Amino acid sequence: MADEWWRGAAIYQVYLRSFADGNDDGIGDLAGLRAKLPYLAELGIDAIWLNPWYPSPMADGGYDVADYRAIDPAFGTLAEAEAYIAEAHALNIRTIIDIVPNHGSDQQDWFRQALAAAPGSPERDRFLFRPGRNDGPPNDWQSIFNGPAWTQVADGEWYLHLFAPEQPDFNWRNPEVVDEFHDILRFWLDRGVDGIRIDSAAVLFKDLDSIEESYTDHDEVHEVYRGWRQISDTYEERFFVGEMWMPDQERFVLYLRPDELQTAFNFDFLSRAWDASELRASIDLTLATHGPIGAPPTWVLSNHDVTRPVTKYGRADTSFSHQDRKHGMPTDLVLGERRARAAALLAMALPGGLYVYQGEELGLPEVEDLPDNVLQDPIFTRSGGTDRGRDGCRVPLPWSGNEPPFGFGNGTPWLPQPRDWKNLIVDSQSNNQNSMLTLYRTALTLRRTHLGDGRLTWLNSPPNVLTFNRDSGLICITNLASAPIELPTHSRLLLASSPLDNDLLLPDTTAWLV
């Protein structure tokens, strides 16, 4: 187990376009990331997960990959990526990259070859082309991004895209696709990448003859990941983390069997409301399903696809769902920040791995008033504007200064930053002992010595209060009740998400004690 570093790691997600701009073109890049590596080392994280950095037309923020073995020129070069990996390793920071196996890009060479080839050709068999039915698409499936899941080409055939039309789905029953991704894995593992995040990991196989949409969690997918695991096991200390939005936990953990993926994102915890019984149920469910197979849980509060915690927790409905992002719902950002601070300490205290999305450590809220003309998420256009999409959690970070672009770079950022983010810049938070950034730095440092992988034991507590201890002796108490509570007298306060009031733990506050 000693070399399974991911079991308790704190992993920081970098959405490269929005992290730091090193060449002043308004787009974050590898030069900006490399310059900020000392910031991330000081934050106390163990690894960086980078969203796709490959050449892409950016129809879906880089998840439409045109070349899996190169770096998008807007981000830098392959040589810069290799230099970044080495520089991060020198700071004891590992690198996780995103692999997108379900679909490619309509600008990818393979897809261009498919369009130029005839129906039934080997080139088309790399994707899911089918003849139409009754002057329409092969079936009535709908895209996850809204609208039809089929697009017709010039010769009359249709191709499947579970996401945007610019993202044609691969045919995973074709051995050529299997071999291609094996080679892609080796390409990046050979360059020192320490982990792979697998996008949309459960949807590779489709039953196109089914009347109902049938593309999630087909048994065939497990053979794919057994093959991937065999490759990664030929390297030292490499791991996978799968992205599977699946409510059935018994099916979910099948991906985490010893010969498949080591970890997967725990979206059940992320989606739960700020409620003691809801959070306790999610924690218990997670531990009960992961424990028997020896897989470490992961704990996630946000990412590039979901509403930022400060906003989410400031709403009357504090749950999250892709079906209703609750844009425009009244939000109390003061309450949301208080709860986000408490949630952060709760998540950090749980056994397993932790993921922190960039800007979470600054307490950035969702930007919900971006003008329509700057929105780039295909969800916005494909929903006819009824769903404003995910751009609000992808706005470039504020580093310094009193006005945009707040030290992100000297160019105009690709998404505009709110002017009131001057109160959230890294520079000012670094010098404020009560800031969100200071809380994260302190907690992540303590987590390395007191927390991470291990066991959790629930302790007796008042109603609407979560109390547990860890193997190290650390006790975590989260008060989700409406009234203050007393802390145990036999313990010493190590850290609290918000100040105590005459030694009382106030509502929406988490405390760590030893």
C-alpha positions as CSV (number, residue, x, y, z in Angstrom):
1,M,0.0,0.0,0.0
2,A,3.0,2.3,0.5
3,D,3.2,3.3,-3.1
4,E,-0.5,3.9,-3.5
5,W,-0.1,7.6,-3.0
6,W,-3.6,8.4,-4.4
7,R,-5.4,6.7,-1.5
8,G,-5.3,9.9,0.6
9,A,-4.0,12.5,-1.8
10,A,-5.3,16.1,-2.0
11,I,-5.6,16.8,-5.8
12,Y,-6.1,20.2,-7.3
13,Q,-8.0,20.6,-10.5
14,V,-6.6,23.1,-13.0
15,Y,-8.9,24.3,-15.7
16,L,-6.0,25.5,-17.8
17,R,-7.8,28.2,-19.8
18,S,-8.8,30.0,-16.6
19,F,-5.9,29.4,-14.3
20,A,-3.1,31.9,-15.3
21,D,-2.2,33.5,-18.6
22,G,1.6,33.5,-19.3
23,N,1.6,35.1,-22.7
24,D,-1.1,37.8,-22.3
25,D,-3.6,36.5,-24.9
26,G,-6.4,36.2,-22.4
27,I,-6.2,32.4,-22.3
28,G,-4.6,30.5,-19.5
29,D,-1.7,28.3,-20.5
30,L,1.2,26.2,-19.4
31,A,3.5,29.2,-19.0
32,G,1.0,30.6,-16.5
33,L,0.7,27.3,-14.7
34,R,4.4,26.8,-14.4
35,A,4.8,30.3,-12.9
36,K,2.2,29.5,-10.3
37,L,3.6,26.1,-9.2
38,P,5.0,27.6,-6.0
39,Y,1.5,28.8,-5.1
40,L,0.2,25.3,-5.5
41,A,3.1,23.8,-3.5
42,E,2.3,26.3,-0.7
43,L,-1.3,25.4,-0.8
44,G,-0.4,21.9,0.3
45,I,-1.7,19.7,-2.6
46,D,-0.2,16.4,-3.7
47,A,-1.2,16.4,-7.4
48,I,-2.7,18.5,-10.2
49,W,-5.4,17.2,-12.4
50,L,-5.5,19.1,-15.7
51,N,-8.6,19.3,-17.9
52,P,-7.8,18.5,-21.6
53,W,-4.8,20.3,-22.9
54,Y,-4.9,18.8,-26.4
55,P,-5.5,20.6,-29.7
56,S,-9.2,21.3,-29.9
57,P,-11.7,23.5,-31.7
58,M,-13.1,24.2,-28.2
59,A,-16.7,23.3,-29.1
60,D,-16.9,21.9,-25.6
61,G,-14.1,23.5,-23.6
62,G,-11.4,21.1,-24.9
63,Y,-13.4,17.9,-24.5
64,D,-13.6,17.7,-28.3
65,V,-10.1,16.4,-28.9
66,A,-8.5,16.7,-32.3
67,D,-5.1,15.2,-31.5
68,Y,-4.5,13.1,-28.3
69,R,-0.8,13.2,-28.6
70,A,-0.1,17.0,-28.7
71,I,-0.8,20.2,-26.8
72,D,-3.1,22.9,-28.0
73,P,-1.0,25.9,-29.3
74,A,-3.1,28.2,-27.1
75,F,-1.7,26.3,-24.1
76,G,1.9,25.8,-25.2
77,T,3.9,22.9,-26.7
78,L,4.6,19.3,-25.9
79,A,8.1,20.3,-24.7
80,E,6.5,22.8,-22.3
81,A,4.2,20.1,-21.0
82,E,7.1,17.8,-20.4
83,A,9.0,20.7,-18.6
84,Y,5.9,21.4,-16.5
85,I,5.6,17.7,-15.4
86,A,9.3,17.7,-14.4
87,E,9.0,21.0,-12.5
88,A,5.9,19.8,-10.7
89,H,7.7,16.6,-9.7
90,A,10.6,18.6,-8.3
91,L,8.0,20.2,-6.0
92,N,6.6,16.8,-5.1
93,I,3.5,17.5,-7.1
94,R,2.2,14.7,-9.4
95,T,0.3,15.3,-12.6
96,I,-3.0,13.7,-13.7
97,I,-4.3,14.3,-17.2
98,D,-7.7,14.0,-18.8
99,I,-8.4,11.3,-21.4
100,V,-11.7,11.5,-23.4
101,P,-12.4,8.0,-24.7
102,N,-16.1,8.3,-25.6
103,H,-15.8,10.8,-28.4
104,G,-13.3,12.8,-30.4
105,S,-13.6,15.9,-32.5
106,D,-15.1,16.5,-35.9
107,Q,-11.8,18.0,-36.8
108,Q,-9.8,14.9,-35.9
109,D,-8.1,13.1,-38.8
110,W,-10.0,9.9,-38.2
111,F,-13.3,11.7,-38.5
112,R,-12.3,13.6,-41.6
113,Q,-11.3,10.3,-43.2
114,A,-14.6,8.8,-42.2
115,L,-16.5,11.6,-43.9
116,A,-14.4,11.1,-47.1
117,A,-15.0,7.3,-47.1
118,A,-18.1,5.4,-48.1
119,P,-20.8,4.0,-45.9
120,G,-19.7,0.6,-44.5
121,S,-16.0,1.5,-44.8
122,P,-13.4,0.7,-42.2
123,E,-12.9,4.5,-41.7
124,R,-16.6,4.9,-40.7
125,D,-16.5,1.8,-38.5
126,R,-14.3,3.7,-36.1
127,F,-17.4,5.8,-35.2
128,L,-21.1,5.0,-35.0
129,F,-22.5,5.7,-38.4
130,R,-25.9,4.3,-39.3
131,P,-28.5,4.7,-42.0
132,G,-31.6,6.8,-41.2
133,R,-35.1,5.5,-40.5
134,N,-38.3,6.9,-42.0
135,D,-36.5,9.9,-43.4
136,G,-35.1,10.7,-40.0
137,P,-32.3,9.6,-37.6
138,P,-31.7,5.9,-36.7
139,N,-33.5,6.4,-33.4
140,D,-34.9,9.1,-31.2
141,W,-32.0,9.4,-28.7
142,Q,-31.3,12.9,-27.3
143,S,-28.0,14.4,-26.6
144,I,-26.8,15.0,-23.0
145,F,-26.3,18.6,-24.2
146,N,-30.0,18.8,-25.4
147,G,-31.2,18.3,-28.9
148,P,-30.9,15.2,-31.1
149,A,-28.0,12.8,-30.6
150,W,-27.6,12.2,-34.3
151,T,-26.3,14.4,-37.2
152,Q,-26.7,13.6,-40.9
153,V,-23.8,13.8,-43.3
154,A,-23.8,14.6,-47.0
155,D,-24.4,11.0,-48.3
156,G,-27.4,10.5,-46.0
157,E,-25.9,8.5,-43.2
158,W,-26.0,9.7,-39.6
159,Y,-23.4,9.6,-36.8
160,L,-24.0,9.4,-33.1
161,H,-22.8,12.1,-30.6
162,L,-24.0,11.8,-27.0
163,F,-22.7,15.3,-26.5
164,A,-22.3,18.1,-29.2
165,P,-22.4,17.4,-32.9
166,E,-18.7,18.4,-33.0
167,Q,-18.0,15.4,-30.7
168,P,-18.6,12.1,-32.7
169,D,-18.7,9.0,-30.6
170,F,-16.1,6.3,-31.1
171,N,-17.1,2.7,-31.8
172,W,-15.6,0.8,-28.9
173,R,-16.5,-2.6,-30.4
174,N,-13.9,-1.9,-33.1
175,P,-10.4,-3.3,-32.1
176,E,-8.7,-0.4,-33.9
177,V,-10.3,2.1,-31.4
178,V,-9.1,-0.1,-28.4
179,D,-5.6,-0.2,-29.8
180,E,-5.5,3.5,-30.5
181,F,-6.3,4.4,-26.9
182,H,-3.8,1.8,-25.5
183,D,-1.1,3.7,-27.5
184,I,-2.4,7.1,-26.3
185,L,-2.1,5.9,-22.7
186,R,1.5,4.7,-23.2
187,F,2.3,8.0,-24.9
188,W,1.5,10.0,-21.8
189,L,2.6,7.5,-19.2
190,D,6.0,7.4,-20.9
191,R,6.2,11.2,-20.4
192,G,5.9,10.9,-16.7
193,V,2.1,11.5,-16.2
194,D,1.2,10.0,-12.8
195,G,-2.6,9.5,-13.3
196,I,-5.4,9.5,-15.8
197,R,-8.8,11.0,-15.3
198,I,-11.3,9.2,-17.6
199,D,-14.0,11.4,-18.9
200,S,-17.6,10.0,-19.2
201,A,-16.1,6.6,-18.3
202,A,-19.4,4.6,-18.2
203,V,-20.9,5.5,-21.6
204,L,-18.5,3.9,-24.2
205,F,-20.9,1.2,-25.4
206,K,-24.3,1.7,-26.9
207,D,-27.2,-0.5,-27.9
208,L,-28.4,1.4,-30.9
209,D,-31.2,-1.1,-31.5
210,S,-32.8,-0.2,-28.2
211,I,-35.9,2.0,-28.3
212,E,-34.9,3.6,-25.1
213,E,-31.6,5.4,-24.7
214,S,-29.1,2.6,-23.8
215,Y,-25.6,3.8,-23.4
216,T,-24.7,3.9,-19.7
217,D,-22.9,1.1,-17.9
218,H,-22.9,-1.7,-20.4
219,D,-20.9,-4.7,-19.0
220,E,-18.5,-4.6,-22.0
221,V,-16.9,-1.4,-20.6
222,H,-15.2,-3.3,-17.8
223,E,-13.1,-5.2,-20.3
224,V,-11.8,-1.9,-21.6
225,Y,-10.6,-0.8,-18.2
226,R,-9.1,-4.1,-17.4
227,G,-7.0,-3.6,-20.5
228,W,-6.1,-0.1,-19.4
229,R,-5.2,-1.3,-15.9
230,Q,-2.8,-3.9,-17.4
231,I,-1.0,-1.1,-19.2
232,S,-0.8,1.2,-16.2
233,D,0.5,-1.6,-14.0
234,T,3.6,-1.9,-16.1
235,Y,4.5,1.6,-14.8
236,E,5.2,2.5,-11.2
237,E,2.7,4.3,-9.0
238,R,0.2,5.3,-11.7
239,F,-3.6,5.3,-11.2
240,F,-6.9,6.0,-12.8
241,V,-9.9,8.1,-11.6
242,G,-13.2,7.6,-13.4
243,E,-15.9,10.1,-14.0
244,M,-19.2,8.2,-13.7
245,W,-22.5,9.9,-12.9
246,M,-24.3,6.8,-11.7
247,P,-26.9,6.6,-8.9
248,D,-26.6,2.8,-8.5
249,Q,-23.7,2.4,-6.1
250,E,-23.6,-1.3,-6.5
251,R,-23.0,-0.9,-10.2
252,F,-20.7,2.1,-9.5
253,V,-18.2,0.1,-7.4
254,L,-17.8,-2.6,-10.1
255,Y,-15.5,-0.1,-11.8
256,L,-13.3,-0.2,-8.7
257,R,-12.6,-3.9,-8.6
258,P,-8.9,-4.7,-8.1
259,D,-8.2,-5.2,-11.8
260,E,-10.0,-2.1,-13.0
261,L,-9.9,1.6,-11.9
262,Q,-8.3,2.5,-8.5
263,T,-10.6,5.4,-7.8
264,A,-13.7,7.3,-9.1
265,F,-15.3,10.6,-8.4
266,N,-17.9,10.6,-5.6
267,F,-20.6,12.7,-7.2
268,D,-23.2,11.5,-4.7
269,F,-21.5,13.6,-1.9
270,L,-21.2,16.6,-4.2
271,S,-24.9,16.5,-5.1
272,R,-26.3,16.3,-1.6
273,A,-28.0,19.2,0.2
274,W,-26.5,20.9,3.2
275,D,-28.3,18.7,5.6
276,A,-26.9,16.4,8.4
277,S,-29.0,13.3,7.5
278,E,-28.3,13.7,3.7
279,L,-24.5,14.1,4.2
280,R,-24.4,11.3,6.8
281,A,-26.3,9.0,4.4
282,S,-23.9,9.8,1.6
283,I,-20.8,9.2,3.7
284,D,-22.2,5.9,5.0
285,L,-23.1,4.8,1.5
286,T,-19.7,5.7,0.2
287,L,-17.8,3.9,2.9
288,A,-20.1,0.8,2.8
289,T,-19.6,0.4,-0.9
290,H,-15.9,1.1,-1.2
291,G,-14.8,-0.7,2.0
292,P,-15.4,-4.3,0.9
293,I,-13.3,-4.0,-2.2
294,G,-10.6,-2.0,-0.6
295,A,-11.0,1.1,-2.9
296,P,-10.4,4.5,-1.4
297,P,-13.3,6.9,-1.6
298,T,-12.9,10.4,-3.1
299,W,-14.6,13.6,-1.8
300,V,-15.5,16.4,-4.2
301,L,-17.3,19.7,-3.6
302,S,-17.0,21.2,-7.0
303,N,-15.5,20.9,-10.5
304,H,-15.7,22.6,-13.9
305,D,-19.2,21.2,-14.5
306,V,-21.1,22.2,-11.4
307,T,-22.2,25.2,-9.4
308,R,-19.5,26.7,-7.1
309,P,-20.0,25.8,-3.4
310,V,-20.3,29.4,-2.2
311,T,-23.3,29.9,-4.5
312,K,-24.8,26.4,-4.1
313,Y,-24.8,26.6,-0.3
314,G,-26.3,30.0,-0.2
315,R,-29.5,29.0,-1.9
316,A,-32.7,27.7,-0.3
317,D,-32.2,24.4,-2.2
318,T,-28.6,23.4,-1.5
319,S,-28.5,20.3,-3.6
320,F,-27.0,20.0,-7.1
321,S,-28.5,18.5,-10.3
322,H,-27.4,18.9,-13.9
323,Q,-31.1,18.9,-14.8
324,D,-31.7,22.1,-12.9
325,R,-28.7,24.3,-12.2
326,K,-31.0,26.8,-10.4
327,H,-29.5,29.8,-12.2
328,G,-31.0,33.0,-10.9
329,M,-32.2,31.6,-7.7
330,P,-31.8,34.0,-4.8
331,T,-28.5,33.5,-3.1
332,D,-27.1,34.6,0.3
333,L,-23.3,34.6,-0.4
334,V,-22.4,35.3,3.2
335,L,-24.3,32.2,4.3
336,G,-22.9,30.3,1.3
337,E,-19.4,31.2,2.2
338,R,-19.9,30.1,5.8
339,R,-21.3,26.8,4.8
340,A,-18.6,26.3,2.1
341,R,-15.9,26.8,4.7
342,A,-17.6,24.2,6.9
343,A,-18.1,21.8,4.0
344,A,-14.4,22.1,3.1
345,L,-13.2,21.0,6.5
346,L,-15.8,18.2,6.6
347,A,-14.7,16.9,3.2
348,M,-11.0,17.2,4.1
349,A,-11.5,15.1,7.3
350,L,-13.2,12.2,5.5
351,P,-11.0,9.1,4.7
352,G,-9.8,8.8,1.2
353,G,-8.7,11.2,-1.6
354,L,-9.8,14.9,-1.9
355,Y,-10.3,17.0,-5.0
356,V,-10.2,20.8,-4.9
357,Y,-11.3,22.8,-8.0
358,Q,-9.3,25.9,-8.7
359,G,-10.9,29.0,-7.1
360,E,-12.6,26.9,-4.4
361,E,-9.7,27.8,-2.1
362,L,-10.5,31.5,-2.8
363,G,-14.2,31.2,-2.1
364,L,-15.2,32.3,-5.6
365,P,-18.9,32.3,-6.3
366,E,-20.6,31.2,-9.5
367,V,-20.7,34.1,-12.0
368,E,-24.4,34.0,-13.0
369,D,-24.7,37.3,-14.9
370,L,-22.3,36.6,-17.8
371,P,-23.6,38.3,-20.9
372,D,-25.2,35.9,-23.4
373,N,-22.7,36.9,-26.1
374,V,-19.7,35.6,-24.1
375,L,-21.1,32.2,-23.1
376,Q,-19.3,29.4,-24.8
377,D,-20.8,26.3,-23.3
378,P,-22.7,24.3,-25.9
379,I,-25.3,23.5,-23.3
380,F,-26.5,27.2,-23.6
381,T,-26.9,27.2,-27.3
382,R,-28.3,23.6,-27.6
383,S,-30.9,24.3,-24.9
384,G,-32.1,27.4,-26.7
385,G,-30.8,29.6,-23.8
386,T,-33.0,27.8,-21.2
387,D,-29.8,26.4,-19.5
388,R,-27.0,28.9,-19.1
389,G,-24.5,26.1,-18.8
390,R,-21.2,25.8,-17.0
391,D,-19.3,29.0,-17.9
392,G,-20.1,30.6,-14.6
393,C,-17.7,28.3,-12.7
394,R,-15.0,28.6,-15.4
395,V,-14.2,32.4,-15.1
396,P,-10.5,33.1,-14.9
397,L,-8.9,33.3,-11.4
398,P,-8.2,36.7,-9.7
399,W,-4.6,36.9,-8.5
400,S,-3.8,40.5,-7.8
401,G,-4.8,44.1,-8.4
402,N,-8.0,46.1,-7.9
403,E,-9.6,45.6,-11.3
404,P,-9.9,43.0,-14.1
405,P,-7.9,41.1,-15.2
406,F,-6.7,40.8,-11.6
407,G,-3.3,39.5,-12.5
408,F,-4.6,36.7,-14.6
409,G,-2.5,38.1,-17.4
410,N,-2.3,41.4,-19.3
411,G,-4.7,40.5,-22.0
412,T,-8.5,40.5,-21.9
413,P,-9.7,37.3,-20.3
414,W,-11.7,34.9,-22.4
415,L,-14.5,35.2,-19.9
416,P,-15.0,38.5,-18.0
417,Q,-14.3,38.6,-14.3
418,P,-16.7,40.4,-11.9
419,R,-15.3,43.7,-10.6
420,D,-16.1,42.8,-7.0
421,W,-13.6,39.9,-7.2
422,K,-11.0,42.5,-6.1
423,N,-12.0,41.3,-2.6
424,L,-11.1,37.7,-3.4
425,I,-7.7,38.1,-5.0
426,V,-4.9,35.7,-3.9
427,D,-2.6,38.6,-2.8
428,S,-5.0,40.0,-0.2
429,Q,-6.2,36.6,1.0
430,S,-2.6,35.4,1.5
431,N,-2.2,38.2,4.1
432,N,-5.6,37.6,5.8
433,Q,-5.6,35.0,8.6
434,N,-9.4,34.7,8.3
435,S,-9.5,34.3,4.5
436,M,-10.7,31.2,2.7
437,L,-7.3,30.7,1.2
438,T,-5.6,30.7,4.7
439,L,-8.2,28.2,5.8
440,Y,-7.4,25.9,2.9
441,R,-3.7,26.2,3.4
442,T,-3.9,25.5,7.1
443,A,-6.3,22.6,6.6
444,L,-4.4,20.9,3.8
445,T,-1.2,21.1,5.8
446,L,-2.9,19.5,8.8
447,R,-4.5,16.9,6.7
448,R,-1.2,15.6,5.6
449,T,-0.3,14.7,9.2
450,H,-3.7,13.9,10.7
451,L,-6.0,12.7,7.9
452,G,-6.1,11.1,4.4
453,D,-6.5,7.4,4.0
454,G,-7.8,5.3,6.9
455,R,-10.9,4.7,8.9
456,L,-13.8,6.8,10.3
457,T,-15.7,6.1,13.5
458,W,-19.0,7.9,14.2
459,L,-19.4,9.4,17.7
460,N,-22.5,10.4,19.5
461,S,-23.7,13.9,18.8
462,P,-26.7,16.1,19.1
463,P,-29.4,16.1,16.4
464,N,-28.2,17.7,13.1
465,V,-24.6,17.4,14.1
466,L,-22.0,15.2,12.4
467,T,-19.2,13.9,14.7
468,F,-16.6,11.4,14.0
469,N,-12.9,10.6,14.7
470,R,-10.1,9.3,12.6
471,D,-7.2,6.9,13.3
472,S,-4.9,9.8,14.2
473,G,-7.2,10.8,17.0
474,L,-8.5,13.9,15.2
475,I,-12.2,14.6,15.9
476,C,-14.3,16.4,13.3
477,I,-17.6,18.1,14.3
478,T,-19.9,19.8,11.8
479,N,-22.8,21.7,13.2
480,L,-25.7,21.7,10.8
481,A,-28.2,22.6,13.5
482,S,-29.8,26.0,14.0
483,A,-28.3,26.6,17.4
484,P,-24.7,26.6,18.8
485,I,-23.3,23.5,20.5
486,E,-20.7,22.9,23.1
487,L,-17.4,21.2,22.2
488,P,-16.0,18.3,24.1
489,T,-14.1,19.6,27.1
490,H,-11.4,16.9,26.9
491,S,-10.2,18.0,23.5
492,R,-8.1,20.8,22.1
493,L,-9.3,22.9,19.2
494,L,-7.0,22.5,16.2
495,L,-8.9,24.4,13.5
496,A,-12.4,25.8,13.0
497,S,-14.0,26.9,9.7
498,S,-15.4,30.0,11.5
499,P,-14.7,31.6,14.9
500,L,-16.2,30.1,18.0
501,D,-18.5,32.2,20.2
502,N,-17.6,31.7,23.9
503,D,-16.3,28.3,23.1
504,L,-19.5,27.4,21.3
505,L,-19.5,25.9,17.8
506,L,-21.9,28.1,15.8
507,P,-24.3,26.8,13.2
508,D,-22.8,26.0,9.8
509,T,-19.3,25.5,11.3
510,T,-16.9,22.6,11.3
511,A,-14.2,22.1,14.0
512,W,-11.2,19.8,14.2
513,L,-10.1,18.8,17.6
514,V,-7.4,16.6,19.0
